[in-house]
Amino acid sequence: MSVDQATVRRIAHLARIKVSDEDVPHLQEELNAILNFVEELASVDVDGVEPMTSVMPMPMKKRRDEVTEGSIAKDIVANAPASEDHFFVVPKVVE
C-alpha cells in the first residue's frame, strides 16, 4: 500500500493538523515507511507465540479491587472551564 500526497492532506485534515505544502512530501515518505514496516511485520509467522507484556516473564501488577471514596464529582470538575451537572462541557466537533 502506498500513500499519495492527497491522502497525506486528507489524514492531516482528519487529524486537525495544519501541514504546509513543503512538508507533504516528507510526511508522505514517513507514512509509506511506516506502512512498509507494518507489511513486513505481517509476514512474520507468530502461530503459537503467546502475547507478552514484557520480554521477561513476570506477572502483571494488579491493584486491589476495593471501594474508594466516591461522590467527588464536584471536586473533579472544579477547575474545568465549563461544567454542567458534574460533567465536563466541551465544544461539539462532530456534526
C-alpha atoms as one frame of an Amber mdcrd trajectory, in Angstrom:
protein
   0.000   0.000   0.000   1.259   3.424  -0.868   0.130   6.840   0.353  -0.098
   9.695  -2.133   0.021  13.427  -1.382  -3.770  13.773  -1.478  -4.043  11.075
   1.182  -1.456  12.856   3.346  -3.525  16.038   3.142  -6.707  14.081   3.967
  -5.062  12.454   7.005  -3.823  15.840   8.194  -7.321  17.281   7.776  -8.892
  14.416   9.729  -6.284  14.785  12.480  -6.839  18.549  12.529  -3.139  19.142
  11.806  -2.028  22.067   9.675   0.525  20.821   7.157   2.334  23.138   4.785
   2.773  22.165   1.129   6.546  21.744   1.546   6.026  19.248   4.414   3.677
  16.974   2.446   6.389  15.039   0.507   8.338  14.361   3.712   5.207  13.159
   5.510   4.350  11.004   2.507   7.742   9.273   2.765   7.314   8.815   6.523
   3.833   7.300   6.201   4.961   4.986   3.408   7.908   3.822   5.531   5.559
   3.075   8.419   3.169   1.135   6.175   6.058  -0.843   4.661   7.232  -1.766
   8.145   3.716  -2.907   9.111   3.562  -5.046   5.960   6.920  -6.552   6.895
   5.616  -7.357  10.388   2.538  -9.003   8.884   4.780 -11.531   7.104   6.188
 -12.861  10.408   4.775 -16.225  11.499   3.511 -15.815  15.080   1.487 -19.026
  15.379   1.941 -20.490  18.834   3.558 -17.360  20.276   1.852 -16.166  23.439
   1.160 -12.462  23.895   3.601 -10.839  26.324   3.683  -7.675  28.385   7.468
  -7.782  28.738  10.470  -9.615  27.345  10.952 -11.068  30.825   8.115 -13.302
  32.037   6.541 -11.646  35.045   3.058 -11.406  36.470   1.207  -8.178  35.813
   0.776  -5.902  38.764  -2.859  -5.550  39.648  -4.413  -3.150  42.063  -6.786
  -4.496  44.619 -10.461  -4.174  43.838 -11.650  -2.092  46.724 -14.204   0.626
  47.169 -12.692   4.087  47.356 -14.083   7.448  48.264 -16.702   8.342  45.688
 -19.059  11.254  45.233 -16.233  13.662  44.414 -17.547  14.760  41.019 -17.792
  18.331  42.284 -14.079  18.318  43.132 -13.155  16.731  39.796 -14.873  19.389
  37.662 -13.952  22.287  39.963 -11.159  23.518  37.671 -12.974  22.812  34.403
 -13.599  25.843  32.194 -17.226  24.733  31.834 -19.278  22.033  33.540 -22.909
  21.074  33.836 -24.436  18.574  36.287 -20.952  17.312  37.275 -19.957  16.699
  33.615 -17.322  18.479  31.524 -18.776  20.699  28.800 -16.753  20.513  25.590
 -17.311  22.030  22.144 -19.085  19.877  19.593 -16.616  18.663  16.932 -18.727
  16.035  15.131 -21.819  17.051  13.229
